[in-house]
Amino acid sequence: MRATAPRARARVRVRRCQAQRHGEHGGRPAERGGPPAEQRVLIPAHLQRVRDQETKQRRHFSSSSLDSSSKEGGAGLFSGRRGGSGLAALANRSAVLPRRRSWTAKEEEEKEREVPRDKLRLPAASGRCGRGQPAPTAGRARRAWGLQLSLGLGLLSFVRGTSSPQTSVKRSSDYSEGVKHCSRLPGEVVDAPSLETFKAPPKPIPKTIENQRVYDETTVDPNDEEVAFDEATDEFAPYFNRQTVPKILITTSDRPRGRTVRFCEQLATVIPNSHVYYRRGLALKRIIPQCIARDFTDLIVINEDRKIPNGLVLSHLPDGPTAHFRMSSVRLRKEIKRKGKEPTEHVPEVILNNFTTRLGHSLGRMFASLFPHDPQFIGRQVATFHNQRDYIFFRFHRYIFKSEKKVGIQELGPRFTLKLRSLQKGTFDSKFGEYEWIHKRREMDTSRRKFHL
Protein backbone atom coordinates (compact mmCIF):
# COMPACT_ATOMS: atom_id res chain seq x y z
CA MET A 1 0.00 0.00 0.00
CA ARG A 2 2.86 2.34 0.78
CA ALA A 3 4.39 1.71 -2.69
CA THR A 4 1.18 2.23 -4.71
CA ALA A 5 0.05 5.45 -2.99
CA PRO A 6 2.68 7.75 -4.60
CA ARG A 7 1.97 6.28 -8.06
CA ALA A 8 -1.74 6.86 -7.64
CA ARG A 9 -1.17 10.47 -6.62
CA ALA A 10 1.07 10.99 -9.63
CA ARG A 11 -1.60 9.65 -12.03
CA VAL A 12 -4.16 11.96 -10.49
CA ARG A 13 -1.89 14.97 -11.02
CA VAL A 14 -1.30 13.99 -14.69
CA ARG A 15 -5.02 13.63 -15.38
CA ARG A 16 -5.72 16.95 -13.64
CA CYS A 17 -3.13 18.73 -15.80
CA GLN A 18 -4.56 17.17 -18.94
CA ALA A 19 -8.03 18.19 -17.96
CA GLN A 20 -6.93 21.78 -17.35
CA ARG A 21 -5.17 21.84 -20.72
CA HIS A 22 -8.26 20.70 -22.67
CA GLY A 23 -10.85 22.76 -20.82
CA GLU A 24 -12.58 20.40 -18.42
CA HIS A 25 -11.72 22.71 -15.52
CA GLY A 26 -11.53 26.42 -16.40
CA GLY A 27 -10.83 26.04 -20.17
CA ARG A 28 -11.36 28.74 -22.77
CA PRO A 29 -15.02 29.61 -23.33
CA ALA A 30 -16.58 28.65 -26.64
CA GLU A 31 -17.23 32.26 -27.65
CA ARG A 32 -13.48 32.97 -27.54
CA GLY A 33 -12.72 30.36 -30.18
CA GLY A 34 -12.42 27.24 -28.05
CA PRO A 35 -14.52 24.15 -29.03
CA PRO A 36 -17.42 23.08 -26.88
CA ALA A 37 -16.92 20.40 -24.27
CA GLU A 38 -18.51 17.65 -26.36
CA GLN A 39 -16.01 18.28 -29.23
CA ARG A 40 -12.89 18.28 -27.07
CA VAL A 41 -10.68 15.23 -27.32
CA LEU A 42 -8.28 14.10 -24.64
CA ILE A 43 -4.76 13.72 -26.17
CA PRO A 44 -1.68 12.44 -24.36
CA ALA A 45 0.95 15.04 -23.45
CA HIS A 46 3.73 13.74 -25.72
CA LEU A 47 1.41 13.63 -28.75
CA GLN A 48 0.18 17.13 -27.94
CA ARG A 49 3.74 18.51 -28.03
CA VAL A 50 4.38 16.92 -31.43
CA ARG A 51 1.14 18.33 -32.87
CA ASP A 52 1.85 21.81 -31.52
CA GLN A 53 5.27 21.79 -33.13
CA GLU A 54 3.83 20.65 -36.48
CA THR A 55 1.11 23.30 -36.29
CA LYS A 56 3.66 26.00 -35.68
CA GLN A 57 5.73 24.88 -38.66
CA ARG A 58 2.76 24.56 -41.02
CA ARG A 59 1.46 27.98 -39.99
CA HIS A 60 4.85 29.48 -40.58
CA PHE A 61 5.33 27.97 -44.03
CA SER A 62 1.73 28.05 -45.09
CA SER A 63 0.67 28.68 -48.66
CA SER A 64 -1.10 31.89 -47.68
CA SER A 65 2.20 33.51 -46.66
CA LEU A 66 3.85 32.33 -49.87
CA ASP A 67 1.04 33.69 -52.05
CA SER A 68 0.97 37.06 -50.28
CA SER A 69 4.73 37.46 -50.47
CA SER A 70 4.83 36.52 -54.16
CA LYS A 71 2.13 39.11 -54.95
CA GLU A 72 4.00 41.84 -53.09
CA GLY A 73 7.62 41.09 -54.03
CA GLY A 74 7.48 38.52 -56.81
CA ALA A 75 10.22 36.06 -57.65
CA GLY A 76 12.78 38.81 -58.13
CA LEU A 77 16.51 39.22 -57.95
CA PHE A 78 16.88 38.13 -54.36
CA SER A 79 14.60 35.09 -54.35
CA GLY A 80 16.03 31.71 -53.32
CA ARG A 81 17.47 29.23 -55.75
CA ARG A 82 14.65 26.75 -55.18
CA GLY A 83 11.65 29.01 -55.56
CA GLY A 84 11.99 31.77 -52.96
CA SER A 85 9.76 34.81 -53.38
CA GLY A 86 11.81 37.98 -52.98
CA LEU A 87 12.37 40.57 -50.28
CA ALA A 88 8.71 40.71 -49.24
CA ALA A 89 8.75 37.00 -48.50
CA LEU A 90 11.96 37.44 -46.51
CA ALA A 91 10.38 40.19 -44.45
CA ASN A 92 7.23 38.09 -43.79
CA ARG A 93 9.21 35.01 -42.87
CA SER A 94 11.51 36.89 -40.54
CA ALA A 95 8.53 38.05 -38.41
CA VAL A 96 8.05 36.75 -34.88
CA LEU A 97 6.32 33.37 -34.73
CA PRO A 98 2.80 33.33 -33.19
CA ARG A 99 2.18 32.01 -29.72
CA ARG A 100 1.39 28.29 -29.44
CA ARG A 101 -2.25 27.38 -29.22
CA SER A 102 -4.03 24.12 -28.45
CA TRP A 103 -5.34 21.82 -31.15
CA THR A 104 -8.89 22.79 -32.18
CA ALA A 105 -11.40 21.89 -34.80
CA LYS A 106 -10.90 25.24 -36.56
CA GLU A 107 -7.30 24.41 -37.17
CA GLU A 108 -8.41 21.10 -38.69
CA GLU A 109 -10.22 23.13 -41.38
CA GLU A 110 -7.11 25.21 -42.00
CA LYS A 111 -5.11 22.02 -42.38
CA GLU A 112 -7.27 20.98 -45.36
CA ARG A 113 -6.40 24.21 -47.20
CA GLU A 114 -2.69 23.95 -46.49
CA VAL A 115 -0.13 22.84 -49.07
CA PRO A 116 1.11 19.31 -48.48
CA ARG A 117 4.41 19.22 -46.77
CA ASP A 118 6.11 17.11 -49.43
CA LYS A 119 5.16 19.67 -52.15
CA LEU A 120 6.22 22.76 -50.21
CA ARG A 121 9.18 24.61 -51.87
CA LEU A 122 11.43 26.53 -49.53
CA PRO A 123 14.36 28.95 -50.27
CA ALA A 124 17.80 27.40 -50.45
CA ALA A 125 19.21 29.96 -48.01
CA SER A 126 17.09 28.51 -45.17
CA GLY A 127 19.49 25.65 -44.50
CA ARG A 128 18.74 21.98 -45.11
CA CYS A 129 15.02 22.58 -45.61
CA GLY A 130 13.93 20.98 -48.88
CA ARG A 131 11.70 18.39 -50.34
CA GLY A 132 11.31 15.45 -48.00
CA GLN A 133 13.64 16.96 -45.35
CA PRO A 134 12.77 18.31 -41.88
CA ALA A 135 12.10 22.04 -41.59
CA PRO A 136 14.62 24.17 -39.68
CA THR A 137 14.04 25.61 -36.28
CA ALA A 138 12.85 29.22 -35.85
CA GLY A 139 16.24 30.61 -34.73
CA ARG A 140 18.17 28.96 -37.56
CA ALA A 141 15.61 30.13 -40.13
CA ARG A 142 15.83 33.72 -38.88
CA ARG A 143 19.63 33.69 -39.13
CA ALA A 144 19.56 32.26 -42.66
CA TRP A 145 16.96 34.78 -43.87
CA GLY A 146 18.83 37.65 -42.22
CA LEU A 147 22.02 36.63 -44.02
CA GLN A 148 20.18 36.42 -47.35
CA LEU A 149 18.59 39.82 -46.75
CA SER A 150 21.96 41.45 -45.97
CA LEU A 151 23.54 39.88 -49.08
CA GLY A 152 20.63 41.03 -51.20
CA LEU A 153 20.84 44.61 -49.98
CA GLY A 154 24.62 44.64 -50.54
CA LEU A 155 24.16 43.39 -54.11
CA LEU A 156 21.44 45.97 -54.70
CA SER A 157 23.74 48.80 -53.58
CA PHE A 158 26.47 47.47 -55.90
CA VAL A 159 24.10 47.31 -58.89
CA ARG A 160 22.86 50.84 -58.26
CA GLY A 161 26.46 52.07 -58.17
CA THR A 162 26.57 53.31 -54.59
CA SER A 163 30.06 53.21 -53.13
CA SER A 164 31.82 54.61 -50.11
CA PRO A 165 33.87 57.83 -50.38
CA GLN A 166 37.05 55.91 -49.62
CA THR A 167 36.67 53.70 -52.72
CA SER A 168 35.18 56.28 -55.09
CA VAL A 169 37.22 57.09 -58.20
CA LYS A 170 37.55 60.67 -59.39
CA ARG A 171 36.48 60.76 -62.99
CA SER A 172 37.50 63.44 -65.41
CA SER A 173 35.07 65.80 -67.08
CA ASP A 174 35.42 63.97 -70.40
CA TYR A 175 34.45 60.67 -68.83
CA SER A 176 31.46 62.21 -67.00
CA GLU A 177 30.23 63.69 -70.27
CA GLY A 178 30.46 60.27 -71.88
CA VAL A 179 28.34 58.82 -69.07
CA LYS A 180 25.74 61.53 -69.63
CA HIS A 181 25.47 60.47 -73.28
CA CYS A 182 24.92 56.88 -72.26
CA SER A 183 22.19 57.61 -69.67
CA ARG A 184 18.86 58.40 -71.38
CA LEU A 185 15.18 58.04 -70.69
CA PRO A 186 13.08 55.22 -72.21
CA GLY A 187 12.02 56.15 -75.72
CA GLU A 188 14.42 59.09 -75.94
CA VAL A 189 16.50 59.31 -79.12
CA VAL A 190 20.09 60.34 -78.47
CA ASP A 191 22.90 60.64 -81.02
CA ALA A 192 25.69 58.11 -80.63
CA PRO A 193 28.69 59.66 -78.85
CA SER A 194 31.95 59.97 -80.71
CA LEU A 195 35.12 58.14 -79.75
CA GLU A 196 36.66 61.41 -78.55
CA THR A 197 34.08 61.53 -75.75
CA PHE A 198 35.45 58.34 -74.19
CA LYS A 199 39.13 59.30 -74.27
CA ALA A 200 40.97 58.53 -71.05
CA PRO A 201 42.36 61.47 -69.07
CA PRO A 202 46.00 62.31 -69.82
CA LYS A 203 48.60 60.63 -67.68
CA PRO A 204 50.15 62.88 -65.04
CA ILE A 205 53.76 63.85 -65.55
CA PRO A 206 55.91 62.04 -62.96
CA LYS A 207 57.78 64.29 -60.56
CA THR A 208 61.54 64.07 -60.82
CA ILE A 209 64.41 66.11 -59.45
CA GLU A 210 65.03 67.57 -62.91
CA ASN A 211 61.51 68.90 -63.57
CA GLN A 212 61.20 70.08 -59.95
CA ARG A 213 64.41 72.05 -60.25
CA VAL A 214 64.67 75.34 -58.37
CA TYR A 215 64.59 78.24 -60.82
CA ASP A 216 67.95 79.89 -61.42
CA GLU A 217 68.01 83.60 -62.24
CA THR A 218 71.08 83.14 -64.46
CA THR A 219 69.28 80.90 -66.94
CA VAL A 220 70.35 81.88 -70.45
CA ASP A 221 67.79 83.30 -72.85
CA PRO A 222 68.95 83.01 -76.49
CA ASN A 223 67.20 86.27 -77.37
CA ASP A 224 68.82 88.24 -74.55
CA GLU A 225 70.93 91.14 -75.83
CA GLU A 226 73.29 90.97 -72.86
CA VAL A 227 74.04 87.28 -73.52
CA ALA A 228 74.67 87.99 -77.20
CA PHE A 229 77.06 90.81 -76.29
CA ASP A 230 79.00 88.59 -73.86
CA GLU A 231 79.35 85.85 -76.48
CA ALA A 232 80.73 88.35 -78.99
CA THR A 233 83.38 89.64 -76.58
CA ASP A 234 84.43 86.66 -74.45
CA GLU A 235 87.65 84.58 -74.75
CA PHE A 236 86.03 82.05 -77.13
CA ALA A 237 84.88 84.64 -79.70
CA PRO A 238 87.95 84.14 -81.99
CA TYR A 239 87.18 80.42 -82.23
CA PHE A 240 83.47 80.94 -83.04
CA ASN A 241 84.41 83.63 -85.55
CA ARG A 242 86.67 81.04 -87.25
CA GLN A 243 89.78 83.09 -86.60
CA THR A 244 91.65 80.25 -84.88
CA VAL A 245 92.00 76.50 -85.42
CA PRO A 246 91.87 74.27 -82.30
CA LYS A 247 95.23 72.76 -81.29
CA ILE A 248 95.26 70.80 -78.02
CA LEU A 249 98.11 69.78 -75.71
CA ILE A 250 97.40 66.79 -73.41
CA THR A 251 99.73 66.06 -70.51
CA THR A 252 99.64 64.34 -67.12
CA SER A 253 100.84 64.77 -63.58
CA ASP A 254 104.39 63.82 -62.57
CA ARG A 255 105.37 60.15 -63.05
CA PRO A 256 102.07 58.87 -64.44
CA ARG A 257 101.13 55.19 -64.33
CA GLY A 258 100.11 52.99 -67.21
CA ARG A 259 96.33 53.48 -66.90
CA THR A 260 96.62 57.27 -66.99
CA VAL A 261 98.98 57.14 -69.99
CA ARG A 262 96.59 54.89 -71.94
CA PHE A 263 93.68 57.16 -71.10
CA CYS A 264 95.58 60.20 -72.49
CA GLU A 265 96.40 58.31 -75.69
CA GLN A 266 92.76 57.29 -76.22
CA LEU A 267 91.57 60.82 -75.47
CA ALA A 268 93.94 62.11 -78.19
CA THR A 269 92.16 59.88 -80.75
CA VAL A 270 88.82 61.45 -79.81
CA ILE A 271 89.91 65.12 -80.04
CA PRO A 272 91.35 66.00 -83.47
CA ASN A 273 94.63 67.89 -83.73
CA SER A 274 95.68 66.97 -80.16
CA HIS A 275 99.17 66.04 -78.97
CA VAL A 276 100.29 64.09 -75.89
CA TYR A 277 103.45 65.21 -74.00
CA TYR A 278 104.90 63.84 -70.80
CA ARG A 279 105.21 66.25 -67.90
CA ARG A 280 108.88 65.64 -67.01
CA GLY A 281 108.54 67.48 -63.71
CA LEU A 282 107.75 70.88 -65.23
CA ALA A 283 105.36 73.28 -63.47
CA LEU A 284 102.27 74.48 -65.29
CA LYS A 285 103.42 78.08 -65.12
CA ARG A 286 106.39 77.09 -67.25
CA ILE A 287 104.38 74.89 -69.61
CA ILE A 288 101.73 77.52 -70.45
CA PRO A 289 104.15 80.07 -72.07
CA GLN A 290 105.67 77.31 -74.18
CA CYS A 291 102.19 76.24 -75.34
CA ILE A 292 101.30 79.82 -76.30
CA ALA A 293 104.55 80.11 -78.24
CA ARG A 294 103.69 76.96 -80.23
CA ASP A 295 100.11 78.16 -81.04
CA PHE A 296 98.26 75.74 -78.78
CA THR A 297 94.71 76.90 -78.06
CA ASP A 298 93.96 74.62 -75.08
CA LEU A 299 95.82 72.71 -72.40
CA ILE A 300 94.45 69.53 -70.78
CA VAL A 301 96.14 68.11 -67.66
CA ILE A 302 95.10 64.67 -66.34
CA ASN A 303 95.81 64.12 -62.63
CA GLU A 304 95.84 60.74 -60.94
CA ASP A 305 95.65 59.30 -57.45
CA ARG A 306 96.64 55.71 -56.62
CA LYS A 307 97.10 54.90 -60.30
CA ILE A 308 93.55 56.05 -61.16
CA PRO A 309 92.73 59.29 -63.06
CA ASN A 310 90.77 61.53 -60.70
CA GLY A 311 91.11 65.10 -61.98
CA LEU A 312 91.13 67.22 -65.14
CA VAL A 313 92.35 70.79 -65.65
CA LEU A 314 91.21 72.53 -68.84
CA SER A 315 92.80 75.87 -69.63
CA HIS A 316 91.94 77.94 -72.68
CA LEU A 317 94.89 79.79 -74.17
CA PRO A 318 96.09 82.45 -74.25
CA ASP A 319 93.65 84.39 -72.00
CA GLY A 320 91.80 81.67 -70.15
CA PRO A 321 89.52 80.77 -68.48
CA THR A 322 90.69 77.68 -66.55
CA ALA A 323 88.30 75.01 -65.24
CA HIS A 324 89.16 72.37 -62.67
CA PHE A 325 87.04 69.18 -62.72
CA ARG A 326 86.87 66.11 -60.55
CA MET A 327 86.96 63.01 -62.76
CA SER A 328 85.31 59.69 -61.96
CA SER A 329 83.97 56.52 -63.63
CA VAL A 330 86.82 56.31 -66.15
CA ARG A 331 86.47 53.39 -68.58
CA LEU A 332 89.00 52.56 -71.26
CA ARG A 333 88.07 50.93 -74.57
CA LYS A 334 88.93 47.40 -73.51
CA GLU A 335 86.70 47.77 -70.41
CA ILE A 336 83.59 48.67 -72.44
CA LYS A 337 81.30 45.83 -73.46
CA ARG A 338 80.16 45.53 -77.09
CA LYS A 339 82.57 48.23 -78.17
CA GLY A 340 83.21 49.05 -81.79
CA LYS A 341 86.39 49.17 -83.78
CA GLU A 342 89.05 51.83 -83.32
CA PRO A 343 87.84 55.35 -84.17
CA THR A 344 88.93 56.88 -87.44
CA GLU A 345 90.64 60.24 -88.01
CA HIS A 346 87.41 61.89 -89.17
CA VAL A 347 86.28 65.02 -87.31
CA PRO A 348 83.34 64.01 -85.04
CA GLU A 349 80.15 65.84 -84.34
CA VAL A 350 79.74 67.50 -80.94
CA ILE A 351 76.53 67.39 -78.85
CA LEU A 352 76.11 69.63 -75.78
CA ASN A 353 73.06 68.94 -73.59
CA ASN A 354 71.48 70.87 -70.70
CA PHE A 355 73.98 73.69 -70.26
CA THR A 356 71.33 76.30 -69.43
CA THR A 357 72.79 78.78 -66.90
CA ARG A 358 75.45 81.42 -67.53
CA LEU A 359 78.05 79.19 -65.88
CA GLY A 360 76.94 76.15 -67.86
CA HIS A 361 76.88 78.20 -71.05
CA SER A 362 80.54 79.17 -70.53
CA LEU A 363 81.52 75.52 -69.97
CA GLY A 364 79.65 74.45 -73.08
CA ARG A 365 81.52 77.00 -75.20
CA MET A 366 84.80 75.80 -73.66
CA PHE A 367 84.08 72.15 -74.63
CA ALA A 368 82.96 73.18 -78.10
CA SER A 369 86.24 75.06 -78.71
CA LEU A 370 88.17 71.76 -78.44
CA PHE A 371 86.78 70.46 -81.76
CA PRO A 372 86.98 71.89 -85.27
CA HIS A 373 83.97 73.61 -86.78
CA ASP A 374 83.15 71.41 -89.73
CA PRO A 375 82.48 67.77 -88.73
CA GLN A 376 83.01 65.02 -91.28
CA PHE A 377 79.73 63.12 -91.34
CA ILE A 378 81.18 60.34 -93.44
CA GLY A 379 83.02 59.14 -90.33
CA ARG A 380 79.67 58.72 -88.45
CA GLN A 381 81.32 59.65 -85.11
CA VAL A 382 79.81 61.83 -82.41
CA ALA A 383 81.16 63.14 -79.06
CA THR A 384 78.55 63.96 -76.41
CA PHE A 385 78.82 66.15 -73.30
CA HIS A 386 75.62 65.60 -71.33
CA ASN A 387 74.94 67.63 -68.19
CA GLN A 388 72.60 66.10 -65.62
CA ARG A 389 72.39 67.34 -62.02
CA ASP A 390 75.72 69.19 -62.46
CA TYR A 391 77.49 65.99 -63.56
CA ILE A 392 78.93 66.08 -67.09
CA PHE A 393 78.92 62.67 -68.81
CA PHE A 394 81.20 62.15 -71.81
CA ARG A 395 80.48 59.45 -74.42
CA PHE A 396 81.96 58.73 -77.83
CA HIS A 397 79.79 56.79 -80.32
CA ARG A 398 79.56 55.77 -83.94
CA TYR A 399 76.35 55.71 -85.98
CA ILE A 400 75.27 52.38 -87.49
CA PHE A 401 72.68 52.64 -90.27
CA LYS A 402 70.66 49.41 -90.27
CA SER A 403 68.27 50.65 -92.96
CA GLU A 404 66.98 53.90 -94.39
CA LYS A 405 64.76 54.44 -91.34
CA LYS A 406 66.53 52.59 -88.50
CA VAL A 407 69.76 53.93 -86.99
CA GLY A 408 71.74 52.51 -84.07
CA ILE A 409 74.80 53.65 -82.13
CA GLN A 410 77.91 51.81 -81.01
CA GLU A 411 80.13 53.11 -78.22
CA LEU A 412 83.80 53.47 -79.03
CA GLY A 413 85.22 54.80 -75.76
CA PRO A 414 86.69 56.07 -73.60
CA ARG A 415 84.04 57.31 -71.15
CA PHE A 416 84.27 59.43 -68.01
CA THR A 417 82.29 61.78 -65.75
CA LEU A 418 83.23 65.32 -64.72
CA LYS A 419 82.17 67.45 -61.76
CA LEU A 420 83.11 71.15 -61.78
CA ARG A 421 85.12 72.34 -58.77
CA SER A 422 86.18 75.83 -59.79
CA LEU A 423 86.34 78.25 -62.70
CA GLN A 424 89.25 80.69 -62.74
CA LYS A 425 89.78 83.78 -64.84
CA GLY A 426 92.89 83.78 -67.04
CA THR A 427 95.35 80.93 -67.22
CA PHE A 428 96.27 78.60 -64.38
CA ASP A 429 97.52 80.45 -61.28
CA SER A 430 97.04 78.74 -57.93
CA LYS A 431 98.30 81.66 -55.77
CA PHE A 432 97.14 84.91 -57.33
CA GLY A 433 94.41 83.74 -59.67
CA GLU A 434 90.94 85.29 -59.60
CA TYR A 435 88.13 82.76 -59.40
CA GLU A 436 84.77 83.31 -61.06
CA TRP A 437 83.08 80.35 -59.34
CA ILE A 438 84.09 77.89 -56.58
CA HIS A 439 82.00 74.97 -55.45
CA LYS A 440 81.36 75.23 -51.71
CA ARG A 441 79.45 72.21 -50.57
CA ARG A 442 78.13 73.49 -47.24
CA GLU A 443 76.87 76.76 -48.70
CA MET A 444 75.69 75.67 -52.15
CA ASP A 445 74.39 72.12 -51.67
CA THR A 446 71.49 73.18 -49.43
CA SER A 447 68.82 71.65 -51.66
CA ARG A 448 68.81 68.58 -53.86
CA ARG A 449 66.73 70.42 -56.45
CA LYS A 450 69.15 73.30 -56.95
CA PHE A 451 71.73 73.04 -59.75
CA HIS A 452 74.34 75.45 -61.06
CA LEU A 453 74.97 74.36 -64.64
ZINORVEN-V502798 format. One record per run of one state. SS is the DSSP state (~ for helix, > for strand, _ for the rest). FROM is the first residue (numbers start at 1). LEN is the number of residues. If there is no record, write none. Layout:
ss = (SS | SS)
from = (FROM | FROM)
len = (LEN | LEN)
This chain:
ss = (_ | ~ | _ | ~ | _ | ~ | _ | ~ | _ | ~ | _ | ~ | _ | ~ | _ | ~ | _ | ~ | _ | ~ | _ | ~ | _ | ~ | _ | > | _ | ~ | _ | ~ | _ | > | _ | ~ | _ | > | _ | ~ | _ | > | _ | > | _ | > | _ | ~ | _ | > | _ | > | ~ | _ | ~ | _ | > | _ | > | _ | > | _ | > | _ | > | _ | ~ | _)
from = (1 | 2 | 22 | 30 | 33 | 37 | 40 | 45 | 61 | 63 | 73 | 86 | 94 | 105 | 114 | 117 | 120 | 124 | 127 | 138 | 161 | 173 | 183 | 195 | 199 | 219 | 220 | 225 | 234 | 237 | 241 | 248 | 253 | 258 | 271 | 274 | 277 | 284 | 294 | 298 | 306 | 308 | 317 | 320 | 332 | 333 | 336 | 349 | 354 | 357 | 358 | 369 | 377 | 380 | 381 | 389 | 391 | 402 | 407 | 412 | 415 | 427 | 435 | 439 | 441 | 445)
len = (1 | 20 | 8 | 3 | 4 | 3 | 5 | 16 | 2 | 10 | 13 | 8 | 11 | 9 | 3 | 3 | 4 | 3 | 11 | 23 | 12 | 10 | 12 | 4 | 20 | 1 | 5 | 9 | 3 | 4 | 7 | 5 | 5 | 13 | 3 | 3 | 7 | 10 | 4 | 8 | 2 | 9 | 3 | 12 | 1 | 3 | 13 | 5 | 3 | 1 | 11 | 8 | 3 | 1 | 8 | 2 | 11 | 5 | 5 | 3 | 12 | 8 | 4 | 2 | 4 | 9)
